[in-house]
């Protein structure tokens, strides 16, 4: 079976076997990236340029945990907000649902990484205000 990815393409790597990521496992992203695919090594492995994670010494990765990056499309709505601590600073992330996608493809993104972020955040904050006023 031929893999879906090509040399020079952008791929995501599964975090299942990463033991150097901090925080609870259930809120950790299932895939990280994007990484550039440098070369295919045989039938079972690929070499990626993992410069975002300098603690990774071996850049050879099994093909089973590599996935082709696909752009999810436009944002349908922001579902939830959360605060996480990255590099000693609090950062707000938002759970985003994309149009014509299932809930499995929802992602937690930073404010600046959301397409049409200003518009979507205004809608999200307005909907939260109306929910709070109805509860009173």
C-alpha positions in Angstrom: 0.0 0.0 0.0 1.4 3.4 -1.1 1.5 6.2 1.6 -0.6 9.3 1.0 2.3 11.7 1.6 5.2 12.8 -0.6 8.7 14.1 0.1 8.6 17.8 0.8 5.0 17.7 1.9 3.6 18.9 5.2 2.6 16.3 7.8 1.4 16.0 11.3 2.9 13.6 13.9 0.8 11.8 16.5 1.6 12.7 20.2 0.7 9.2 21.4 4.3 8.2 22.0 5.7 11.6 23.1 6.7 11.5 26.7 8.2 15.0 26.8 4.9 17.0 26.6 3.5 18.5 29.7 0.0 18.7 31.0 -2.9 16.3 31.2 -3.1 13.7 28.4 -6.8 14.2 27.8 -6.4 17.9 26.8 -3.3 17.4 24.8 -3.6 17.7 21.0 -3.6 14.3 19.3 -1.4 15.5 16.5 1.3 18.2 16.4 3.0 19.9 13.5 3.3 20.8 10.8 6.5 19.2 9.9 8.2 19.0 6.5 8.7 15.4 5.2 12.4 15.1 4.3 12.4 11.6 2.9 10.7 8.2 3.0 12.9 5.5 4.6 11.9 2.1 3.4 8.3 1.0 3.7 7.7 1.7 7.4 9.4 5.0 8.3 9.8 8.6 7.3 12.3 11.4 8.3 10.8 14.7 9.3 12.3 18.1 10.0 11.2 18.4 13.6 12.8 21.8 14.5 9.8 22.8 16.6 10.7 20.1 19.2 14.5 20.4 19.8 14.3 17.7 22.5 13.6 15.1 19.9 16.9 13.7 18.9 15.7 11.1 16.4 13.7 12.6 13.5 12.9 9.2 12.0 9.2 8.4 12.7 7.1 5.3 11.9 4.5 5.9 9.1 1.7 4.7 11.3 1.8 7.9 13.4 2.2 10.4 10.5 -0.8 12.0 8.9 -1.1 14.3 6.0 -2.1 17.9 7.0 -5.4 18.9 5.6 -6.8 22.4 6.0 -10.2 22.0 7.8 -11.9 24.9 6.0 -13.8 27.8 7.4 -14.9 28.1 11.0 -18.5 27.4 11.8 -18.4 28.5 15.5 -16.4 28.7 18.6 -17.7 26.3 21.2 -15.7 26.8 24.4 -12.8 28.8 25.8 -10.0 27.6 28.1 -6.8 28.9 29.7 -3.6 27.0 29.6 -0.1 27.8 30.8 2.6 27.8 28.1 6.1 28.8 28.8 5.1 30.3 32.2 2.4 32.5 30.7 -1.4 32.1 30.6 -2.8 31.7 27.1 -6.4 31.5 26.1 -7.4 28.9 23.6 -10.8 28.3 21.9 -12.4 25.0 20.9 -13.3 25.6 17.2 -15.8 23.7 15.1 -15.3 23.8 11.3 -18.1 23.9 8.6 -19.1 20.6 7.1 -17.0 18.7 9.7 -17.9 16.4 12.6 -17.0 17.0 16.2 -14.0 14.7 15.8 -12.2 17.4 13.9 -12.7 20.2 16.5 -9.5 21.8 17.5 -8.3 24.1 20.3 -6.6 27.1 18.7 -5.1 30.3 19.9 -6.8 33.5 19.2 -4.4 34.5 16.4 -4.6 31.1 14.7 -8.4 31.2 14.1 -9.4 32.1 10.6 -11.7 35.2 10.8 -10.8 35.3 14.5 -12.2 38.7 15.3 -15.6 38.0 13.9 -15.9 34.5 15.4 -14.7 35.8 18.8 -17.2 38.6 18.8 -20.0 36.1 18.1 -18.8 33.7 20.8 -18.5 36.4 23.5 -22.0 37.8 22.5 -23.6 34.4 22.8 -22.0 33.9 26.2 -23.4 37.2 27.4 -26.9 36.3 26.2 -26.6 32.9 27.9 -25.6 34.5 31.2 -28.4 37.1 31.0 -31.0 34.3 30.5 -29.8 32.5 33.5 -30.4 35.4 35.8 
